[in-house]
């Protein structure tokens, strides 16, 4: 009789262990990082002028502005990156008054929102004439 009780106890323990080791069929899918968005803005600066281009970032992340075209190519312009409140571009500390062709300006946004890039004539004497430009903005 003790052998039968031992067998029943072993079968019961085995059954409980098998039930505890059941499979979990819930698949865990890793979240996909947001895709980057590339926007292009073009325009013309005249002496003592400025232009602001507004864009929406759907996610937090890096923001990179590159001056991809500038004519005349030896021109120096000012660039700043900031947030837009519909009326103005609130520049952050991410700016330069000495941007040249192919130069980049980088910043980070901590949340989705309306951002802006401001391009302007930084000189005291004014640009020598009209300057055409193209900006490429990469964000998330």
C-alpha positions in Angstrom: 0.0 0.0 0.0 2.8 2.5 0.7 4.0 2.0 -2.9 0.6 2.9 -4.3 0.5 6.1 -2.2 4.0 7.0 -3.3 3.0 6.5 -7.0 -0.1 8.6 -6.6 1.9 11.4 -4.9 4.5 11.3 -7.7 1.8 11.4 -10.4 0.1 14.3 -8.6 3.4 16.3 -8.3 4.2 15.6 -12.0 0.8 16.8 -13.1 1.1 20.0 -11.0 4.6 20.7 -12.5 3.4 20.0 -16.0 0.5 22.4 -15.5 2.8 25.1 -14.1 5.1 24.8 -17.2 2.4 25.5 -19.7 3.2 27.6 -22.7 2.3 31.2 -22.9 1.0 31.9 -26.4 1.0 35.7 -26.0 3.6 37.0 -28.4 5.5 40.0 -27.4 6.1 42.3 -30.4 8.8 45.0 -30.0 7.7 48.5 -30.8 9.1 49.9 -34.1 11.1 53.1 -33.8 9.5 56.0 -35.6 10.5 56.6 -39.2 12.5 59.8 -39.9 10.8 62.5 -42.0 12.7 64.6 -44.5 11.3 68.0 -45.5 12.8 70.5 -47.9 12.3 74.2 -47.8 13.6 76.7 -50.4 13.5 80.5 -50.7 15.3 83.7 -51.3 16.9 86.0 -48.7 17.4 89.6 -49.6 19.7 92.0 -47.6 18.6 92.3 -44.0 15.8 89.8 -44.4 14.8 86.6 -42.7 12.5 83.6 -43.5 10.9 81.1 -41.1 9.8 77.6 -42.1 7.4 75.7 -39.8 7.1 71.9 -39.6 5.5 69.3 -37.3 7.5 66.7 -35.5 5.3 63.7 -34.7 7.7 62.2 -32.1 10.5 63.2 -29.8 14.0 62.8 -31.3 16.8 64.4 -33.2 16.2 67.3 -35.5 18.9 68.0 -38.2 18.8 71.1 -40.5 21.3 71.1 -43.4 21.9 74.0 -45.8 22.0 71.9 -49.0 22.0 74.8 -51.6 23.2 78.4 -51.4 23.7 80.8 -54.3 26.1 82.5 -54.3 27.8 79.5 -52.7 30.3 81.6 -50.6 27.5 83.3 -48.7 27.3 83.1 -44.9 23.8 83.1 -43.3 22.3 82.7 -39.9 20.3 79.6 -38.9 18.4 78.8 -35.8 16.1 76.0 -34.7 13.2 76.4 -32.3 9.5 76.0 -31.6 6.7 77.8 -33.3 3.8 79.4 -31.4 2.0 80.3 -34.7 3.2 83.9 -34.4 7.0 83.5 -34.1 9.8 81.1 -34.1 11.0 80.8 -30.5 14.7 80.1 -31.1 16.5 77.7 -28.8 20.1 77.7 -28.0 20.7 75.8 -31.3 21.8 78.5 -33.7 24.7 79.9 -35.7 25.3 83.2 -37.4 28.0 81.6 -39.6 26.2 78.8 -41.6 27.8 78.0 -44.9 26.9 75.6 -47.8 26.4 72.0 -46.5 26.6 72.9 -42.9 24.3 71.2 -40.4 22.6 72.3 -37.3 21.4 69.6 -34.8 19.0 69.6 -31.9 16.7 67.3 -30.0 13.0 67.7 -29.4 11.6 66.0 -26.2 8.1 65.7 -27.5 6.0 66.0 -30.6 5.2 69.5 -31.6 5.4 72.4 -34.0 9.0 73.3 -34.8 10.6 75.9 -37.0 13.9 76.8 -38.7 14.8 80.4 -39.1 17.3 81.5 -41.8 18.4 85.1 -41.8 21.0 87.7 -42.9 23.4 88.0 -40.0 25.5 90.8 -41.4 25.7 94.4 -40.2 26.0 95.7 -43.8 23.4 93.4 -45.4 23.9 90.7 -48.0 25.4 91.9 -51.3 22.2 90.8 -53.1 19.5 88.1 -53.2 20.6 84.7 -52.0 18.7 81.6 -52.9 18.8 78.6 -50.5 17.5 75.1 -49.8 17.2 73.6 -46.3 16.8 69.9 -45.7 15.2 69.1 -42.3 15.2 65.6 -40.9 13.1 64.8 -37.9 10.8 62.2 -36.3 
